[in-house]
Amino acid sequence: MAKFIDRVVLHVSAGKGGHGCASVHREKFKPLGGPDGGNGGNGGDVILEVDPNVHTLLDFHFHPHAKAGNGKPGEGGNRDGKKGSELLLKVPDGTVVLDSDGEVLMDLVGAGNRFVIAKGGRGGLGNAALVSRARKAPGFALLGEEGEVRDAVLELKSVADVGLVGFPSAGKSSLVSVLSAAKPKIADYPFTTLVPNLGVVNAGDTTFTIADVPGLIPGASDGRGLGLDFLRHLERCAVLAHVVDLATLEPGRDPLSDIDALEAELAAYKPALRGDASLGDLADRPRVVILNKADVPDAEDLADLVTPELRERGWPVYQISAVSHAGLRPLTFALAELVQQYRDAHPKAEPKRPVIRPIPVDDSGFSVVPDPEVPGGFVVRGTRPERWVRQTQFDNDEAVGYLADRLARLGVEDKLVRLGAEPGASVTIGDVSFDWEPQITAGADIVPTGRGTDVRLEQTDRIGAAERKHASRVRRGLVDEEDRE
């Protein structure tokens, strides 16, 4: 028998972007072929998609790691790298995606509904795409970005219109088996049902689904029995039906006390489905009371005794027998009417269309704040500067100079000056920290001295070497600190 898994932790990794290619066209009788390095391909995404034929998260329980394909690097001859293959993961209808902190990322309801759980890295540009008026033949290319890596929690919440609640052995599974074509396990001992069972019921022009949830006991909302694990399967139900055992032989139990105990558990349980706040708590759902096992001796007298009090609470009461099928037809049409009323009051929402909001013209796209860990240091935050740093090949001086130009044109240099940054101040962008040198002419069209080099960085290296030499002479007492060579 296949296991029913309704909660898993999934470790997903999107594909890496391919590196761009730094290449120069070489051909006989064509000495100035020019740059022809292609772009790297984007990494593949990891996508969750609702499949009506999938009913459990069992596959993810045994295979919790999922990784999409990496993008291929660019090649010479203006050949772009191939995009990494996306990874499509099929999930059941009603799967809720949460992050590691428990925040809801997506509620996947409806066949074909998709969610990109991890975005693939962007491929790097080749040197053919980096040509400018100042850089006729760039000797560098941009690196591909890493894909997103995320740990997510998948929880399955059954999509059912009617949820059956009751003590163990109250006859919930038997009721599902006679109202629908479902064949749940039925036996004469408690906790026979270990997984939710769903059935489809036809009543006239209305078709609805009914869910049999494992038996609840007092303390279920605090983790006793199996209730805590399966109460979430009631969160989407439009109607909750109490299935009461009229033939129980346990001391201290009767229909009213059973219902009161379960009502307390339903009121104590707070749904985690923040994606659909319109459903409210379980205590707010419409109720139906089903008095089962009416075919046993003295059951009818007990039903007549408790029915008036239950109806005083505003709950419709139906006396049935899942064995003899007595009273099933009125119950079926009553449930269908309540479900239809709910559907009329809560029409299905139209799919949300993406909203594209233009960026204000004065939005620089970055911020500079003091570094709380480094005195006199600064931290630059923003999507573009952080991405540019990740795509820079720092062992190539020309690539570093290109990064400095991009940051200067964005306004990072001016912002640091306005905030009072001193020469040599620590500046952190993403995972990279460097000493800020304001004497570097950034943002200007500097003619490169050679492929892979930058004259500004060579000047900075000479200045830094002179500063280190002077500091050494001061320490040895060969020159005063105020003097300069």
Buried (B, 14 or more C-beta within 10 A) or exposed (E): EEEBBBBBEBBBBBBBBBBBBBBBBEEEEEEEEEBBBBBBBBBBBBBBBBBEEBBBBBBBBEEBEBBBBBBBBBBBEBBBBBBBBBBBBBBBBBBBBBEEEEEBBBBBBEEEBEBBBBBBBBBBBBBBBBEEEEBEBBBBBBBBBBBBEBEBBBBBBBBBBBBBBBBBBBBBBBBBBBBBEBEBEBEEEEEBBBBBBBBBBEBEEBEBBBBBBBBBBBBBBEEEBBBBBBBBBBBBBBBBBBBBBBBBEEEEEBBEEBBEBBBBBBEBBEBBBEBBEEBEEBBEBBBBBBBBBBBBEEBBEBBEEBBEEBEEEEBBBBBBBBBEEEBBEEBBEBBBBBBBEBBEEEEEEEEEEEEEEEEEEEEBEBEBEBBEEBEEBBBBEBEBBBBBBBBBBEEBBBBBBBBBBBBBEBBBBEBBEEEEBEEEBBBBBBEEEBEBBBEBBBBEEBEBEEBBBBBBBEBBEEEEEEEEEBEEBBEEEEEEEEEEE
